[in-house]
Amino acid sequence: MSLPLSGRVAFITGGARGIGRACARKLAAAGCDVAVNYYNSHDEAEALCGELRALGRRAVALQGSVGDPDSVAEMFAGFDAAFDRLDFVVSNAASGVLKPALEMKLKHFRWCMETNAFALALLAQHAAPRMREGGRIVAMSSLGSLRAMPHYGFVGASKAALESLVRTFAQELGPKGIRVNAVSAGVVDTDALAYFPNRDQLLAEFAARTPAGPRLTPEDVAGAVYLLCLPEAAMINGATLFVDGGFAISG
């Protein structure tokens, strides 16, 4: 029996670790060939590609900075050398400065906005011409786009901008058969969470207030990305899908 996404090709930014890695594994298990973008995690990216090739998939690791136009152009040149089609883009790479907003500088704001929001625009501009049969772009957001969180002000602002761009690109690319959506994840205990000064508090509050259970995994988030890539999701466009076990509705 053929796999649901057999023959498709996915490009995942920040794909070497955490949620990005889980997305790569999930889409590859469904039949996708995968391009894995990374910034610093070369060894992890190559190891993941080896794992995906063992499943019978084509997989390449592409180094680059998603907020840098020249770097993104180079990544897509490398992509074109390996693949002749593009079906799915998962804009997962993210970064930011975690400190009170009153202490932030312009350079911090630019870093957050370029890496977390402007990156989606760059990816969409390069991806759309390559999605000749239509496709899906899924951007990873967070609850900080809607909620005030300590030390997260500028990152949250960039995620709010990201979700606004999702709606804009959904409108512009919809007639071309390209669906653009966001997945907003709750508190996931990845390597990135270790940089939060209040990590333990975040995990404890999430566990105490989440109706569906105390723990959210990268695989849970990857499952939502997979759902948005299925043909059955063809009429979901410009939406933000919350994957938080009900945390956000719990006061």
Steps between C-alpha positions, in 0.01 A plus 500: 500500500644838401580752770276810525771747398705272276702682236467840667792718611519702822738779598526546877692788657661444838450133420794345682360511853186519709170565323667534159659156531168350608335657193769356272450154644122522480488617140766250394303218663203613288706474181668840460852568388643770724739795490620578853618853562729570795711787625750361751390138545694339214559163663138470613375592152722243330401233751133573437549482124667161544201385703257615230701336223478175693122528451557516127459876470722753333631746756747789488630738766511869405686749718377855513350792691127535430493875564777581252382544137831390347520196724143395417577535128802272546289246687250482216780465248615198699142377513466523122815294457337214691129522415283593204183581691386657827174418676536597866691768688513495878629834630621378838836669563472760774714708729471794733624695797346408834500797734258770621376722219622812684856371461477420129684684225424553132745226404304253715172597333652464155642159584163371622305643208743390230543145627143431607282706263693634200630147445149387406485768230834388357396136502165574336662713229739219410261210554196623308656485151620147575156377612377446145232252611398698807630436847493579868696745711478449876653755738575419863361756742454501877256608768717809553336652191185550708609487864737712703783278623801601711819566298311418177374840386702547182477134403126513557474810282686322221265202528198731478654648185558147371133411541398819320728408211346152493161659432648728233675219314194277533304765313764568237599138432162333543404546132824319406399193700740576783358487852674695777430432867663525841536252783516660844654263751477503876797439730717227346808386691758528221862617511377853425299511822820461699582864414191629678587633847158381625508158328403297806212735580369480143503121502334483841223744405438320174476164675259637761267684262477283189177300479637246253802404708817629659743459211518626143757337271661605172320203345165649601585819314634310199170315482317830449740600223439165334123549517528837323699333221237236427265542201207504742627836634472670162242753623692601813672824407620797703429326829697463821463151646561484874679190627515547875269242654258778598751703700397832343133456596574423863518852641 
